[in-house]
Amino acid sequence: MQPSSLPQLKATGATHRFADKMLGFDIPDRLKQMGLYPYFRVVESDQDTEVMIGGRRVLMFGSNSYLGLTNHPEIKLAAREAVNKYGTGCAGSRFLNGTLDIHLELEQQLAEFVGKEAALVFSTGFQVNIGVIPALLGRNDYLLLDELDHASIIEGSRLSFAKTLKFGHNDMDSLESALKSCVQDRIKLIVVDGIFSMDGDIANLPEIVRLAQAYEAIVMVDDAHSLGVIGHGGRGTASHFELTDQTELIMGTFSKSLASIGGFIAADTPTINYLKHHARSLMFSASISPPATASALAALQIVKREPERIAQLWENSRYALKAFPQLGFDIGNACTPIIPIYIRDNTKTFQMATRLMQEGVFVNPVTSPAVAQESSLIRFNLMATHTKEQINTAIEKIYSIAKELEIV
């Protein structure tokens, strides 16, 4: 036997196992064969209340652009001017050569907006959570998560050495039970979504803060879907409940209301200083690009200057939140511009999304394993710039197809 024969046999077996695993994932192909595959749909226009897909105009009710700012001329101009001045990228991390003066300006503006001493800008919102959570906690500390927290928070927990405890969704008895199980003198960090991205309800922050104070925990709120939506002038969940001073960390993203891409964490100055030197997703990733930074800055100014956008978003949301239950739809505890229409069946959820696209309405299907099959849903998102006519058209088509599929 040649000396290299045995290692070669082992490598071949491992390679086959890898190939079998890749080829064994056939769910997308099976959905495509059924004509029900709803992902990676190619948009051929700007993100607005109507978009071009496959050469035809489609009503967009799957966007997170809550204030409808993604094609605002002021924001596009700011992006172009940033490219002219700084170029297209920073060619390094914030920690080394990639910090620009507009990064600092944006951080100062964000800290002031959400009512904190300082802020730190990351390249994406996902990077905020996978960087901040592991940096704050050590091996003997505790991380407490709502069971419906966003995937980025879950990934942050997997990178942390802390002991992770999940509590029932907005279940304060469950949270208190988890807090009671923690060793008293360890750091305890409670992390929750402000507005939950699938169910469209709001974290019970008053009770979370009360329990945090009783058990000496600190609170971090992920305001990805809350910034520009709730709170005074769109300042988020802590502002909504008048609890900014009792909420130690506020996280947000730019890819929703702020019409860009990126994310930030806001807190007191010592915490931000610590994170600048410990959050690995900041230290070892390239900086947020100049046009993205300038876009978020411009969008933030518009949010502050035009509160009527938030008012219109809520007028649209209240209208739809009332209409769906009247037609017999189950929308759970939704009370925000994110409205889940529970189908509670994977196949019918895919069928619903496909039929709606055929009828010119874009919605997002959410099925297992993202949620349990009995919780599968159509996610219907409102924007400030949707007209009543557009909303009515979408609701009518959703109702018609739901009857066709025997959902209502």
C-alpha positions as CSV (number, residue, x, y, z in Angstrom):
1,M,0.0,0.0,0.0
2,Q,1.3,3.4,-0.9
3,P,1.8,5.7,2.1
4,S,-0.7,8.2,0.8
5,S,-3.5,5.6,0.1
6,L,-5.2,5.7,3.5
7,P,-5.4,9.5,3.9
8,Q,-6.8,9.7,0.4
9,L,-9.5,7.2,1.2
10,K,-10.5,9.2,4.3
11,A,-10.6,12.5,2.3
12,T,-12.7,10.9,-0.4
13,G,-15.3,9.7,2.2
14,A,-15.4,13.1,3.8
15,T,-15.8,14.8,0.4
16,H,-18.7,12.4,-0.5
17,R,-20.4,13.2,2.8
18,F,-20.1,16.9,2.0
19,A,-21.5,16.4,-1.5
20,D,-24.3,14.3,-0.2
21,K,-25.3,17.0,2.3
22,M,-25.3,19.7,-0.4
23,L,-27.2,17.6,-2.9
24,G,-29.6,16.4,-0.3
25,F,-30.9,19.9,0.2
26,D,-33.6,19.8,-2.4
27,I,-36.4,21.9,-0.9
28,P,-35.8,24.9,-3.2
29,D,-35.8,22.6,-6.3
30,R,-39.0,20.9,-5.2
31,L,-40.7,24.3,-4.6
32,K,-39.5,25.5,-8.0
33,Q,-40.9,22.4,-9.7
34,M,-44.2,23.1,-8.1
35,G,-44.1,26.8,-9.2
36,L,-44.1,27.9,-5.5
37,Y,-40.5,29.1,-4.9
38,P,-40.9,32.7,-3.4
39,Y,-37.3,33.8,-2.6
40,F,-34.6,35.8,-4.4
41,R,-37.2,37.5,-6.6
42,V,-35.4,40.0,-8.7
43,V,-36.5,43.7,-8.4
44,E,-35.7,45.7,-11.5
45,S,-36.5,49.2,-10.1
46,D,-36.1,51.4,-7.0
47,Q,-37.7,50.2,-3.8
48,D,-41.0,52.0,-3.7
49,T,-44.7,51.2,-3.1
50,E,-44.6,49.7,-6.6
51,V,-41.6,47.9,-8.1
52,M,-40.8,46.3,-11.4
53,I,-40.4,42.5,-11.3
54,G,-40.2,40.4,-14.5
55,G,-41.0,43.5,-16.6
56,R,-44.3,44.3,-14.9
57,R,-45.3,46.6,-12.1
58,V,-46.1,45.0,-8.7
59,L,-47.5,46.5,-5.5
60,M,-44.8,46.2,-2.8
61,F,-46.0,45.1,0.6
62,G,-42.8,43.2,1.6
63,S,-40.5,46.2,2.1
64,N,-39.0,47.4,5.4
65,S,-38.8,51.0,4.1
66,Y,-41.3,52.1,6.6
67,L,-41.0,55.8,5.8
68,G,-40.6,55.4,2.1
69,L,-37.3,57.2,1.9
70,T,-35.2,54.8,-0.3
71,N,-35.6,56.9,-3.4
72,H,-35.7,60.3,-1.8
73,P,-33.8,62.8,-4.0
74,E,-32.1,64.4,-1.0
75,I,-30.7,61.1,0.2
76,K,-29.6,60.1,-3.3
77,L,-27.8,63.5,-3.6
78,A,-26.1,63.0,-0.3
79,A,-24.8,59.6,-1.5
80,R,-23.5,61.0,-4.7
81,E,-21.7,63.8,-2.9
82,A,-20.1,61.4,-0.5
83,V,-18.8,59.3,-3.3
84,N,-17.3,62.4,-5.0
85,K,-15.6,63.4,-1.8
86,Y,-14.6,60.1,-0.2
87,G,-14.8,57.5,-2.9
88,T,-16.8,54.3,-2.8
89,G,-15.2,52.6,0.2
90,C,-12.9,53.0,3.2
91,A,-10.5,50.2,2.4
92,G,-10.2,49.1,6.1
93,S,-11.8,48.8,9.4
94,R,-13.0,51.5,11.8
95,F,-10.3,50.3,14.2
96,L,-7.5,51.1,11.8
97,N,-7.7,53.3,8.7
98,G,-11.4,53.3,8.0
99,T,-12.9,56.0,10.3
100,L,-14.2,59.0,8.4
101,D,-15.4,62.3,9.8
102,I,-18.9,61.5,8.6
103,H,-18.9,58.3,10.7
104,L,-18.3,60.4,13.8
105,E,-21.0,62.9,12.7
106,L,-23.5,60.1,12.2
107,E,-22.6,58.6,15.6
108,Q,-23.1,61.9,17.3
109,Q,-26.4,62.5,15.6
110,L,-27.7,59.0,16.4
111,A,-26.7,59.2,20.1
112,E,-28.5,62.5,20.4
113,F,-31.5,61.2,18.6
114,V,-32.1,58.1,20.8
115,G,-31.1,60.0,24.0
116,K,-27.7,58.4,24.8
117,E,-24.2,59.8,25.5
118,A,-22.5,58.0,22.6
119,A,-23.0,55.6,19.7
120,L,-20.9,53.3,17.5
121,V,-21.7,52.6,13.8
122,F,-21.1,49.2,12.3
123,S,-21.3,48.0,8.7
124,T,-24.6,46.2,9.2
125,G,-27.2,45.7,11.9
126,F,-26.4,42.0,12.0
127,Q,-22.8,42.9,12.8
128,V,-23.9,45.0,15.7
129,N,-25.6,42.1,17.4
130,I,-22.9,39.5,16.7
131,G,-20.2,42.0,17.9
132,V,-21.8,43.7,20.9
133,I,-23.4,40.6,22.7
134,P,-20.2,38.5,22.8
135,A,-18.1,41.5,23.8
136,L,-20.2,42.4,26.8
137,L,-20.4,39.0,28.4
138,G,-17.9,36.6,29.8
139,R,-18.0,32.8,30.5
140,N,-19.7,33.2,33.9
141,D,-22.3,35.8,32.8
142,Y,-25.9,35.4,31.6
143,L,-27.7,36.3,28.4
144,L,-31.5,36.3,28.5
145,L,-33.4,36.3,25.2
146,D,-37.0,36.4,24.2
147,E,-37.7,33.2,22.2
148,L,-38.8,35.3,19.2
149,D,-35.7,37.5,19.1
150,H,-34.2,38.2,15.7
151,A,-31.7,35.7,14.1
152,S,-28.8,38.2,14.6
153,I,-29.4,38.2,18.3
154,I,-29.4,34.4,18.3
155,E,-26.1,34.3,16.3
156,G,-24.7,36.8,18.8
157,S,-25.6,34.4,21.6
158,R,-23.9,31.5,19.8
159,L,-20.7,33.5,19.7
160,S,-20.9,34.4,23.4
161,F,-19.3,32.4,26.2
162,A,-22.2,33.4,28.5
163,K,-24.9,31.1,29.6
164,T,-28.0,31.8,27.4
165,L,-31.5,31.5,28.8
166,K,-34.6,31.9,26.7
167,F,-37.9,33.1,28.0
168,G,-41.4,32.8,26.5
169,H,-42.4,35.5,24.1
170,N,-43.3,38.6,26.1
171,D,-43.9,36.3,29.0
172,M,-42.8,38.2,32.1
173,D,-43.3,35.2,34.5
174,S,-40.9,33.2,32.3
175,L,-38.4,36.1,32.3
176,E,-38.5,36.4,36.1
177,S,-38.1,32.6,36.4
178,A,-35.0,32.8,34.2
179,L,-33.6,35.8,36.2
180,K,-34.1,33.9,39.5
181,S,-32.0,31.0,38.2
182,C,-29.0,33.3,37.6
183,V,-26.1,33.7,40.1
184,Q,-26.7,37.0,41.7
185,D,-23.3,38.7,41.3
186,R,-22.9,37.9,37.6
187,I,-23.6,40.2,34.7
188,K,-27.1,39.6,33.3
189,L,-28.0,41.1,29.9
190,I,-31.6,41.0,28.7
191,V,-31.8,41.5,24.9
192,V,-35.2,41.9,23.1
193,D,-36.5,43.2,19.9
194,G,-38.4,46.4,20.3
195,I,-40.9,45.6,17.5
196,F,-40.8,41.9,16.7
197,S,-40.0,41.4,13.1
198,M,-42.4,38.6,12.3
199,D,-45.3,39.0,14.8
200,G,-45.5,42.8,14.6
201,D,-46.0,43.3,18.4
202,I,-44.0,45.4,20.8
203,A,-41.8,44.2,23.7
204,N,-43.2,44.7,27.2
205,L,-40.4,47.0,28.0
206,P,-41.9,48.5,31.2
207,E,-42.1,45.1,32.8
208,I,-38.7,44.0,31.4
209,V,-37.1,47.1,32.9
210,R,-38.9,46.6,36.2
211,L,-37.6,43.0,36.4
212,A,-34.1,44.1,35.3
213,Q,-33.9,46.6,38.1
214,A,-35.2,44.0,40.7
215,Y,-32.6,41.4,39.6
216,E,-29.8,43.8,38.8
217,A,-29.8,43.1,35.0
218,I,-29.1,45.4,32.1
219,V,-31.3,45.8,29.1
220,M,-30.5,46.0,25.4
221,V,-33.3,46.8,22.9
222,D,-32.9,45.9,19.2
223,D,-34.8,48.8,17.5
224,A,-34.2,47.6,13.9
225,H,-38.0,47.8,13.2
226,S,-38.8,50.5,15.8
227,L,-36.5,53.4,14.7
228,G,-38.6,55.8,12.7
229,V,-41.7,54.0,13.7
230,I,-42.5,54.3,17.4
231,G,-41.4,56.7,20.1
232,H,-41.3,60.5,20.2
233,G,-40.4,61.4,16.6
234,G,-39.5,57.8,15.8
235,R,-36.9,57.5,18.5
236,G,-37.7,53.9,19.2
237,T,-39.1,51.6,21.9
238,A,-37.5,53.1,25.0
239,S,-38.8,56.5,24.0
240,H,-42.2,55.0,23.3
241,F,-42.4,53.9,26.9
242,E,-40.5,56.9,28.4
243,L,-37.8,54.5,29.5
244,T,-34.7,55.8,27.7
245,D,-32.7,56.4,30.9
246,Q,-33.6,52.8,32.2
247,T,-32.6,51.1,28.9
248,E,-28.8,50.8,28.9
249,L,-28.2,49.8,25.3
250,I,-30.2,50.8,22.2
251,M,-29.4,49.1,18.9
252,G,-30.7,50.1,15.4
253,T,-30.2,49.6,11.7
254,F,-30.2,51.9,8.7
255,S,-31.8,49.4,6.2
256,K,-35.3,50.1,7.3
257,S,-36.5,53.6,8.1
258,L,-33.1,55.2,7.3
259,A,-33.0,54.0,3.7
260,S,-29.4,52.8,3.7
261,I,-27.4,49.9,5.1
262,G,-25.5,49.7,8.4
263,G,-26.2,49.6,12.1
264,F,-25.4,51.2,15.5
265,I,-25.3,50.7,19.2
266,A,-25.9,53.6,21.6
267,A,-25.1,53.6,25.3
268,D,-23.1,55.6,27.9
269,T,-19.6,56.7,26.9
270,P,-17.7,54.0,28.9
271,T,-19.7,51.2,27.3
272,I,-19.2,52.6,23.8
273,N,-15.5,53.0,24.5
274,Y,-15.3,49.4,25.6
275,L,-17.1,48.1,22.6
276,K,-14.8,50.1,20.2
277,H,-11.9,48.0,21.5
278,H,-13.7,44.6,22.0
279,A,-16.5,44.2,19.4
280,R,-14.7,41.9,16.9
281,S,-17.3,42.5,14.1
282,L,-16.3,46.2,14.2
283,M,-12.6,45.8,14.6
284,F,-12.1,43.1,11.9
285,S,-14.7,44.2,9.3
286,A,-14.4,47.0,6.7
287,S,-16.1,50.2,7.6
288,I,-19.6,51.2,6.5
289,S,-19.1,52.9,3.1
290,P,-19.2,56.7,2.6
291,P,-22.4,56.7,0.5
292,A,-24.2,54.5,3.0
293,T,-23.1,56.7,5.9
294,A,-24.2,59.9,4.1
295,S,-27.5,58.3,3.2
296,A,-28.3,57.4,6.8
297,L,-27.3,60.9,7.9
298,A,-29.6,62.5,5.3
299,A,-32.4,60.2,6.1
300,L,-32.1,61.0,9.8
301,Q,-32.5,64.7,9.1
302,I,-35.6,64.0,7.1
303,V,-37.1,61.9,9.9
304,K,-36.5,64.7,12.4
305,R,-37.8,67.3,10.0
306,E,-40.9,65.5,8.7
307,P,-42.9,63.9,11.5
308,E,-45.9,63.7,9.2
309,R,-44.3,60.7,7.6
310,I,-44.6,58.7,10.8
311,A,-48.1,60.0,11.3
312,Q,-49.0,58.7,7.8
313,L,-47.4,55.4,8.4
314,W,-49.6,55.0,11.5
315,E,-52.7,56.0,9.7
316,N,-52.0,53.4,7.1
317,S,-51.2,50.8,9.7
318,R,-54.3,51.4,11.8
319,Y,-56.4,51.1,8.6
320,A,-55.0,47.7,7.7
321,L,-54.9,46.4,11.3
322,K,-58.6,47.1,11.5
323,A,-59.5,45.7,8.0
324,F,-57.8,42.3,8.2
325,P,-59.6,41.0,11.3
326,Q,-62.9,42.3,10.0
327,L,-62.4,40.0,7.0
328,G,-61.7,37.0,9.2
329,F,-57.9,37.0,9.2
330,D,-55.9,36.0,12.2
331,I,-53.2,38.7,12.8
332,G,-52.3,37.6,16.3
333,N,-51.2,40.5,18.6
334,A,-49.9,42.7,15.8
335,C,-50.1,46.4,16.6
336,T,-47.5,48.0,14.2
337,P,-46.8,48.4,10.5
338,I,-45.7,44.7,10.4
339,I,-48.9,42.7,10.1
340,P,-48.6,38.9,10.1
341,I,-51.5,37.1,8.3
342,Y,-51.4,33.6,9.9
343,I,-52.0,30.8,7.4
344,R,-50.7,28.1,9.7
345,D,-49.8,25.7,6.8
346,N,-46.5,25.8,4.9
347,T,-48.0,24.7,1.5
348,K,-50.9,27.2,1.6
349,T,-48.5,29.9,2.7
350,F,-46.3,29.3,-0.4
351,Q,-49.5,29.1,-2.6
352,M,-50.8,32.4,-1.1
353,A,-47.5,34.2,-1.9
354,T,-47.3,32.8,-5.4
355,R,-50.9,33.6,-6.3
356,L,-50.5,37.1,-4.9
357,M,-47.5,37.7,-7.0
358,Q,-49.4,36.5,-10.1
359,E,-52.0,39.1,-9.1
360,G,-49.4,41.8,-8.8
361,V,-49.0,42.0,-5.0
362,F,-45.6,41.3,-3.4
363,V,-45.7,39.9,0.2
364,N,-43.2,37.8,2.2
365,P,-44.0,34.2,3.1
366,V,-42.6,33.0,6.4
367,T,-42.6,29.2,6.9
368,S,-40.7,26.5,8.9
369,P,-38.0,26.3,9.9
370,A,-38.1,30.1,10.4
371,V,-41.2,29.6,12.4
372,A,-43.1,26.5,13.4
373,Q,-45.4,25.2,10.6
374,E,-48.5,26.0,12.7
375,S,-47.3,29.6,12.8
376,S,-46.5,30.0,9.1
377,L,-47.7,33.4,7.9
378,I,-47.7,36.0,5.2
379,R,-45.9,39.1,6.4
380,F,-47.6,42.3,5.2
381,N,-45.6,45.5,5.7
382,L,-47.0,49.1,5.5
383,M,-45.1,52.1,4.3
384,A,-45.9,55.8,4.9
385,T,-46.1,56.3,1.1
386,H,-48.7,53.6,0.4
387,T,-52.0,55.1,-0.8
388,K,-55.4,53.9,0.5
389,E,-56.1,52.7,-3.0
390,Q,-53.0,50.6,-3.0
391,I,-53.8,49.1,0.4
392,N,-57.4,48.4,-0.6
393,T,-56.3,46.7,-3.8
394,A,-53.9,44.5,-1.8
395,I,-56.4,43.6,0.9
396,E,-59.1,42.8,-1.7
397,K,-56.7,40.4,-3.6
398,I,-55.5,38.8,-0.3
399,Y,-59.1,38.2,0.7
400,S,-60.1,36.8,-2.7
401,I,-57.1,34.4,-2.9
402,A,-57.6,33.4,0.8
403,K,-61.2,32.3,0.0
404,E,-59.9,30.5,-3.1
405,L,-57.4,28.5,-0.9
406,E,-60.0,28.1,1.9
407,I,-57.9,30.0,4.4
408,V,-60.9,32.2,5.4
